Amino acid sequence: MCAQKLPEGFVFLSDVDATIQTELRYLSNNNFIGKTVDGYYDNCLIVTKETADALHKVQTILAKKGLSLKIFDAYRPQQAVDHFVKWAKVLQDTLMKKEYYPQVPKSELFNRGYIASKSGHTRGSTVDLTIINLKTSKELDMGSPYDFFGVQSHPNYKNISENQKKNRFYLREIMLANTFKPYDYEWWHFTLRNEPFPKTYFNFPIKD
């Protein structure tokens, strides 16, 4: 049970919809850095209340089709973004290059926009997610892994199968229909329209 007192306007997603699947990648070693990221202490997914309500609506639609959202990241404290920036400057640390950025020199991650000193996630209304099949617990095939740095992750990337395109389009369609806007470079990334804290970057930790 998540019990940290959150800033006003924020909620634990599980308190609004406990059926949404989560896999906080930055709490684990399974991410582009290869270790737990600063600010991630517990498996609690935090978002603004408006975002949680919108995600609940998406989940209700998916559940009727035997599907579920699976969220990889939501609110991200500024200290985590700072950790990304610090990591990006250590060019010899390429532990996860093969899995996450095989075709991009680490020295170019900043210039190409994969790493930035500010993130919409820190405002609390941006989510990284996919869809899973509840019967198999498997993610729908989206044609590239989550957090893959490359053109393959662009939502409209053409060199994938028709089924992968269909899955990406369905995710995009259902999120757009429920007050989220997409991001041009990552099929998994969506931000709530009219987010409540459009210019505030928070730094409280992810803990229960």
N, C-alpha and C positions, 0 to 999 in steps of 0.2 A: 504493500500500500504506500503510495506517495504522500508524504505528509509535510514537506517543506512549505513554509508560508511564501506564496508567490506574490510578486507585485500585482497591484490592482489591474484587472483586465486580462490576466493570464490564468490558464487552467492546466491541469494534467489531463491529457486527452482521454485517459482511461476513465476519468470521472464523468465524461460526457458520452463516450462510446467505448466500452471495454472489448468490443468484438473486433476492432481494427487491429490488424497484426502490426507488430513493430520489430525492427532489427536495427538498433542504433549502432551503425557501423563505426562511429567514432568512439564508441565505448569499448570496442574490440581492437584486435590487431588486423582485422580484415578491412583495410582501407588504404588509401594511396601513400600514407606515411608508414604504415606497418606497425603502429603502436597506438595505445589509447591516447586520445587528444585531450589537451588541457581543458578543464571545465566539465568533463563528462565523468560522473562518479557513480550514477545508478541508472538502471534501465527504466527511466521515466521520460515520457515524451511530453514536452511542454509546448503549448501554442496559445495565441490569443483566444479569448472566448468565441469571438466571431468566426475564427478559423475552425475551431473545434465543431461548432454548430454546422458549418458548411461541409466539413468532412463527414459528419454524421449523416447528412443528407445523401452524399455520394455513397456511403457505405450501405444505406438502406436500399438504394437502387441495385447495387451490386449483389447484395445478399439474396435478392429474389432470383438471381441468375446463378447462384452457387459460387459466387466470387467474393473476394474481399480486397480491400486496400491493404498494402504492406508498406509501412513508412520507414525509410532509412535515416531521415534526419528532419528536424523541424526547427524549433527555436535553437539557436547556436550562440553561446556566449561570445563576447568580443575576445576573451582570452583564448578561445579556440581558433578564431580567425588569426590572432597574433601568432599562435603556434604554427599555423600553416605558412605564414609569411617568414617566420624564423627558419622553418624547415626548408623552404624554397631557396634560401640563401646558402644552404650547406650543399654545394653541388655534388660532393662525393657520396652523399647519402641517397643511393638509388635502389634501396632494398626492394621496392615494389614496382619498379619501372616496367618490368616485363608484363605485369598484370594490368597496370593502370595507365601508363603513358609510353608504350613501346616505340612509337614513331615521333615523339616530341622530345627534343633535348631538354633536360631539366632547366638549363639556363634560360630557356624561352617560355617557361610556364607563366611568368608575369606578363611578358610582352604579348602573349597570345590570349591573355584574359582568363586563364584557368585558375590562377591564384590572384586574389586582390586583398587590399588592406581593409575593405569594408564588405559586408555581405548582407543581402536582404534578409537572410535567415535570422540575423541578430535583432531584427525588428519584431520577430515573433509570428509573422503571418505567411511565411514561405515554407513549403514542404517539398521534400524529395521522396517520391513514392512510385510504386508500381501496383500491379494487380496480381493476385494469386487465385488459383483454382482451389476451392475449399476441399474438394474431394481428394485431390492429390497433394495438396499443400505446396504445389510447385508454382513458381512465378510464370506468368505468361511470357513467351519469348519475344523480347523487344528488339533483338538484333544487335545489341551491345550491352555490356554490363553497366550497372550503376557506377557512376563516377569515373567512367572511362574518358580519358582526355584525348579527344580526336574527333574528326568530322563524322565518324560513325555514330556519334551520340546526338548529332543534330536531328531534331524531330522529323525533318523532311528528307533525310539522307535516302538516296535512291537505291543504293547497291545492297539491298536486303531483300528477303523473300516477301511474297505477297502477304503471307500470314503475319510476318513481323510488322509489316506496314499497317495491316489491319489492326493489330494489337495496339500499336502506337496511336493510331487514329482514334480508337475507341477510348483509350485513356484520356487523350486530349479532349475529345468530344464531351465526355462525362464531366471532366473538370471545368471546361468552359461553360457548360450548362448550369454549373453550380457555383458561379461567381468567382472562379479562379482565372487568372491569365497565365499563359504559358511563357516559356523562355526559349529564345531562338536557337540556343546552342546545347540544350540538355533536355532530352525527352521526358525526364523524370521530375523536372523542376517547375513548380507552380506557386504563384503568389496570389493571395486574396485581393480581389479588387476592392478599392476603398479601405485598405488596411488601416486599423485604428492608430498605429504609431508609425507613420510614414517617414519620419525623420529622426526617430529615437533608436539608438543602438544600445542594447542592454548587455549587462555583463554578470548577471547572477548565475550561479552554477546549475548544472543539471544534476540534481540529487533529490533523494526522498526525505 
